[in-house]
Amino acid sequence: MEQAKEPGSAAAVLGWLVLAALAPGAAHLRAGRRRTGLVLISCYAAMLLAVLAVVLTSDLGTLLGSATQNSWITAVMIGTGLLGAAWFTLIVHSFVVLRPGRLGPAGQALTGTLAGLLAIVVVVPFGYAAHSANTYRQALGHIFQPPELADQPPAPEPEPEDPWAGRERVNILLLGGDADDNRTGVRTDSMHLASIDVRSGNTVLFSLPRNLEDVRFRPGTPMARRFPGGFDLPKDAGGGSSDLLNSVWEYADAHPELFGGKQHQGPKVLMDTIGYTLGLDVDWYALVNMWGFARLIDAIGGITITVEQDVVFGKYNEGLVKAGTRRLKGADAMWYARSRTFSDDYTRMRRQRCVIGALLDQADPATILTRFNQVARATKNLIRTDVPQPMLQHLVPLALKVKNAEVTSLQFVPPLINTGYPDWDEIRSLAQKAIRESSRPEGPVAASASPSASPAPASPSTSPSISPSISPSISPSISPSISPSASPSKTPAPKKKSAKQDGDDPVQGLTQGCGPSARS
């Protein structure tokens, strides 16, 4: 058999070396080592076909969900490390079989130097992938701590055939914390509960005002025994109130004696309180540091928002977010969402809803992947949650459903309710109505959970009963049982009638009134 001719110039050696980096085995075939070359190129083709088959036959949500598991992350780190070493060895061996020693001294020096650089260059992507996977694993480890570190019993692995344990909806409490170095405790100044239909992804975002007064607690709980008539504390020295809804977490954390000496009961108490108020079972919570959220927005390159009018902020009103459709960096986006200067809590809640909608619309998988390390670093100390890490492989596909599903919003603000004298039955009734409308099928959807009881309608004399659909194994942090007959009691104080007219629908699209830049 006639041997293949060897490259006779430095340019030819380098050309075949570059080709070998893109198509392993090419240099060996050129040098006449056909068996080795065919084995290398066949293995490479088989690897590409396997990757293509996985991409074409697998659901994107399932793939991304699997990527949240430590076993997969570890496999990626090991795999990219091995592939990087293999490609480095391939370049070196390809250079050797091309026999650069036949070249003159200058050609040998040139090809040797460039071959060494090429060997390093081909390793860089694999090193970057391994580093990104490690950063990702560390971020998940910080955010999703094992239950034993969070003073909770270990949660069993969810059943793969029905991770939702027969539930039709998953309820996640989204909180914006106002903690700071010069402030004591955690004030949850932004409180939204996302109720998600696990089949369709249709979501209702319930927004509760920070200044909701006379908050009621579930009967039989330590907070209900301490405040049987509602959350009521003496006024602060400056005349302010520390007994609003946004103070529940802080108060519970500051009084462990109410819970038999148990520390850090704030999240559990706030989840149970908001769930009791709305007539829903809250599965998990996620607390986002507001200024950490600004870093996340910066990590994805900012968000485009339509600012309907100038928003003034700062201690001396020195800051300004100008009106118009513009791309806001993290700090300006947060001031837009948080400022109450020349405004009020309810306008601020609407702006917060607009920011959430813009982030949901614009933080697409492609953007996150291209800015992966920045996003991972920004989220590392941004989020505090009790979601078990094993549930992420199911929540990620659900989040992708939500992105393409109908997301509506219901804000419990005046004139819909009176925050000073809330009508708890009305709040509960409106929440159940919004859930029923969100769950109404509008076309064929992919079933991902077994049927379970729908939310019970309100009776004329009491608030709607709660269906005990939450499995303790899935939601270890909430109260272990919920009485079907429990409902918030009406406050004895006089109530103002709701200003909502007959036929008005308080449920809105998530970005309704947020301008043309947001998702409709």
N, C-alpha and C positions, 0 to 999 in steps of 0.2 A: 504494500500500500504506500502510495506517495505521501510523504510528510508535507504538511502545510508549510508554506513559507513563513518565516519569522519576520516581524516588522524590521525594516532596515534603517529607520530614522527615529530620532527622538519624538518627532511629531506623531509618527505612527504608533510608537509605544504608548504615548500619552493618550492618544485617541482610543486605542483598544482598552486601555485601563479605565477610562471614563465610561466606555460602553459596558465594561464588566461590572462597574458599580451600579449601573442601571439594569443590566441583564446578566446576572451571575452565570459564569460558564462561557461567556463570549470570548474572553482572552484565552481560555484553555482550548476552545475549538480552533481559534486562530493559530495557536502554537502546536496543533496536531494532537492534543490530548483529548481525543474525541469522547472516550468513555467518561472521563471525569467531567468534561464540559457538558455532555448530555445529562449526566446525573444532576449536576448543579442546576442547569436550566430547567430540568423537569421538576425538581423540588421547588424551585422558585415559582414555576407556573402553577403547580399544585397548591402552593400557599396562597397565591393570588385568587385562584378559583375558589378556594375554601372561604376566604374573606368575602368574596363577591357573593357566594351562596348564602353566607350568614346575613349579609346586608339585605339581600333580596327576599329572603324567606322569613326574616325575623321582624317583629314589630319594633319600631323605634323606641316606643315607651318601655317595652320589655327590656331592650338592650340597655337603655339609660338607667332603668331601675336596677338591673343586675350590677351595673357599674358602681352602685352605692355600697355594695357588700365587700367586706374586708377581704374575703377569699378571692374575689375577682380583681380587686386592686392589687393584691399581692401577686397574683398571676401576671397581671400586666407589668408590674415592676420587674419580676423575674424574666418574663418573656422578652421585654425590650432590652434588658441587660444582656441576655444571651444573643439576641439578634444583633445588637451593637458589636459584641465581641466577634460574632461570626462574620459580619461585614468587614470589620477591620482585618481579620485574618484573610478573608477573600481578596481584599485589595493587595495585601502584602504578597500572597501566593500568586496572584495574577501577575504582579510585577516580576516575580522571580521566573515564572514560566515563559514570559516574553523575552527573557535573556537580554537585559539591557547591557550586560557586560561586553557585548559585541560592538557597542557604540564607543566613540572616542571619549576621552576624559571629560570634555565639556558636556557632551550628551549624557554621560552617566551622572554627572553632578546635577544637571538640570532635571532629568527624569527622576532621579532619586529624591530630590527635594520636593518636586511636585507630587510624586507618588506618596510621600510621607504626609504632605498637607491634605491630599485627597483622602487618605486613610483616616485622618483626624476629622475631616469634614463629614464623612459618611457616618461617623459615630455620633456627631452632635445631635441629630434629630432623635436618636434612640435615648441619648442621655437626657435630653429635654423632656421626652415622654416619661421616662422613669422619675425624673425630678418632679414633674407635674403630678404624677400619680401619688408620690409621697406627700406632696403639699396637700393634695386632695384628701388623702387618708388622715393627715394631721388635722385638717379643718373639720372633717366629719367626727374625729375623735373628740375635739373640743366642743362641738355643738351637740352631738348626740352621745351623751355620757351613758355608760352602762347603768341600769337601774340601781344596782347596789351602791353606786356612787351618789345617786340622787335620793337616797333614803327611801327606796321603793323596792318591793319584791321583784325578782326577775320575771320578765314577761315571757311566756312560752312563744315559740315560733308560730307565726300565723299559718293556717292551713293553706297550701298553694291553690287548692281548688276553689276556695272561698275565703280569701283573706279578710273579708269584711264581716264574717260570722253571721251572714244572713241579713245584715243591715242594708237599708236602701240609701241611707245618707251617712256622711261622715261630717262631723262638726269640729272645726278647728278655730280656736280663739287666737286672733292676731292682735298683738299688743305692741304699742309704741311706748317704750319706757323713757322717762325723763330724768334718769339718774345722771349725776355729775359728781366730780370730785369734791365740790363744795356743798353738796346736798346729801342729806341723810335719807337712806331708804330708796325705794323704787315707787315712783308715781306713774301710773299707767294713764297718761293723758290721751292716748289714742287706743280705742277699744272697738274692734270689729270682729264679728263672728261669721266665718265662712261656712255655710251649710251646703255641702256638695252632694249631688246625686251621683252615686257610684256607677250607674249605668250610662247616663248620658253626659255627665260632667256639668250639667246645668247647676248654677250656683247662685245662692242668695247671700249677699253681704249685708249683715245687720250691723248698723253703726249705733253705738250707744254714747251719749254725751258724758263727758267727764264730770259735769256738775249735776248729775242725777241725784236727787235728795231722797232721804227717808228710805234708803235701800233695804229691802227685806231679805232675810236669810231663810234657808230651808229649815222648817220646823225640826227640832231635835238635834240640831248641830250646835257646837259650842258658841258660834256667833249669834245664833238665834236665842240661845239662853242668856247671852250677855246683853243683847238688844232685842227684847221681845216685841217692841213697838216700832222697830226700824233703826237703822244706823243713825245714832244721834249722840253728838259729843258737844261739850261746851265750846263756845267760840274761842278762837285764838286770841292772844294778847292784842294783836292788831285788828281784831274784828273779823278775821277770815274763818273759813270753815275747813275742818279736817275730817268731815264725815260725809264726803261726797263719794261717788262710785270710784273715782280715781284714787281714793285713799284706802280702799279695802285691802289691797295687797300689803301696803305699808303697815297698816294697823295690825293685821294678822301676824306679819313677821315680827313686829315689835312686842307682841304679847304671847309668847310661847306658853305662858301659864294657862291660857284658855284651852290649850290642846295637850294637857298632861306633860308639859315641858318639851314637846316636839318643836324643833326649830324649822324655819323656812316653810311655813304653812301657807304663805301668801298666795302662791300660784294655785294651789288646790282650792283655797277658799274663794278666790275670785272666779275660777272656772265654775265652781258649784253655784255661786251667787248669780252669775250671768246666765248659766243654764236654767236655774230656777226662775229667773225673771222672764226669760223667753219661752219657757216650757220645752226646752230641748236638752238632750244629753250632750255635754261637751266632752269630746274624746281627748283632745290634746290642746296644748297652747304653744305659741311661739312668741317670745318677747324679743323685740328688735330695739336695740339702742338707737335712738333717733339720729345721733351724729355718726354712729357706725353705718346707718342706712345711707347717709350722704356719701360715705366712702364707697359703698356698693354702687351707687349711681355713677360716681366718677369712674369706677372700674369698668362699667359697660359703655363709657364714653358720653354720659349724660342722657337726659330724656327731653323729648320735645313736648312742650306744654303750651297751650293757649292761655295766657294770663289775661283775664277779662278786664282788669283794671290794676293800676299801680298798687303794689303791696309794700307797705312801709314796715321796717323792722329795726331792731336795735334798741339799746337802752336809752339812747337819745334820739331815736327816730332817724339815725344817720344812714340806715341801709335802705335800698330800694330795688325791688324786682319790677322792672318796667312792663307795662301792658304790651300785649302783642304775642304772636306765635313765635316762640324762640326755643332754642336748645339750652336747657339749664344745666349747669354743673351741680354737683351734689349739695354744696352749701346753699346755693340759691334755691334749689328745689326744696330743701328742708325749711328754709325761711318762708317760702311760698306756702308750704303745707302747715307751718306751725304759728305764723304770726297772727296775733289778735289785735295789733295796733289799728285803730280806727275801724275795728271789725268786731266779731264776736265768735263764740265757740262754734256756732252752727255753720257760719260761713267757713270757718277753719275746717270743720268736718267735711264739708263739700270739697274743699281744695285737697284734703287728704285723700278723698275718694278719687279725685282726678289723678293724683300722683300714682296711686295704686294701679289705676287703669292704664296709665301711660307705661308704667314699668311692666305690667302684664303683657301689654301689646308689643313693647319694643325690646324686651330682654328675650329674644328668640334664641334657640339652641346654637345657631351659627355665631351670633354675637358672643355668647358665653364661651363657646369653644375657642374662638379667636383671642379672647381675653381671659383665658382660663385661670392662669396664675394670679392675675390681678383680682379676679372675682373670688378665688379661693382665699387669698390673703385678706380681702375685705370682709369676708363672712366669718373668718376664724374666730374673732372676738365680738361678732355682731349679734349673733342669735343665741338665745337661751330657750331650750324647749324640753319637753318630756316625751317627744315622739321617739319610740324605740327604733334604733337603727335598722333592725330587720324589716320594719314596716316601710322603709324608704323604697324598697324595690316595688312596692305596690302603690305608694303615694306618688312617685314620679310619673308613671303612666297616667294616673288620675289627673295630675297637674297638667299634662299635655292635653287631656280631654277638656279640661276647664278652659284652656287657652282658646280652643275652637268652639266652645259651647256658649250658651246664653248666660251671661252674668248680669244679674239685677241687683239693685241696692234698695234697702229700706232704712231710712235714717229716723230714729226716734227723737225728733227735735220739734220745738214749737213751729206751727200751731198744732201739729199732729198730736203731741202730748205736752203736758205741762211738767217741766222738769222739777218744779218745786213741790207739786202735788201729783205725782204720777198715778195714772189709772193702770194698775198692774194687770187687770183683766183685759183691758183694751190692748195693752202691749202684747200680751200673750196671744190674743185673738188675731191681731195683725200679723204676728210672726207665723202662726199656723196657716193663715190664708196665703201668705207669700210662699211658704213651703209647698202647699198643695198646688199652687199655680206653677211653681218651678218644676214640680215632679210630673206635671201633665205631659204625656207623650205627644210630640208633634211630628213623629215619623219614626221609622225603624231605627233602633239603637242597639248597640252591641251589649248584651247582658254580661255583667261581670260579677254579679252577686245574686244570691238566692233571694226570693221574695221575703219580705218581712212586713210587719204591720205598718200601715201608714200612720202619720200623725193623727191623733184623735181630734175630731172637731170640738169646738167649744160648746158647752152646754149653756142654757140660759142663765143658770144660777152660779156656775163655777167656771173657773178657767179650764181649758182642755186638759185631759189627763195625759200623763207621760207614758209612752210605751216603753217598757223595760227592754230595749233592744241593744243595749251596750253590754258587750261581753267583758267581764272583769279581766279576762286574760288579755284582751286587746287594749283596754284602757285602765291600767293599774293605778292611775293617779287620781281618779275621780271617786266619789262616794260609792261604796260597794252596792248599794241598793237605792232604788227610787220608788217612793210610794206612789201608786197610780192616782191616789186621791189628793196628793199634795198640790197646792196651788198658792201663789202669792196672795196674801190678804190685802184687802183694800185699806188704804190709810184712813184713819178716822178724820183727818183734816179735810176741810172742804176742797172740792176739786172744781177746776174750771172745765167747762165743756170743750171738747175738741172742736177746733175750727174747721175740720175737714168736712167738706160738703158732700152730700149724697152723690155717688157716682164718681167721685174723685178717687184716683188710685195712687197711694203713696209710694208704691213700688216703682223704681226707676231703673233704666239701664245704668250700668256701672259708670259710664262716662257721659251720661246725659247732662248737658249743661257745661261740659268741659271744653267745648270748642272743637273745631274740625280736625285738629291734629291727633286727637285721641281716637281709639277704636270705637266705632258705632255699635 
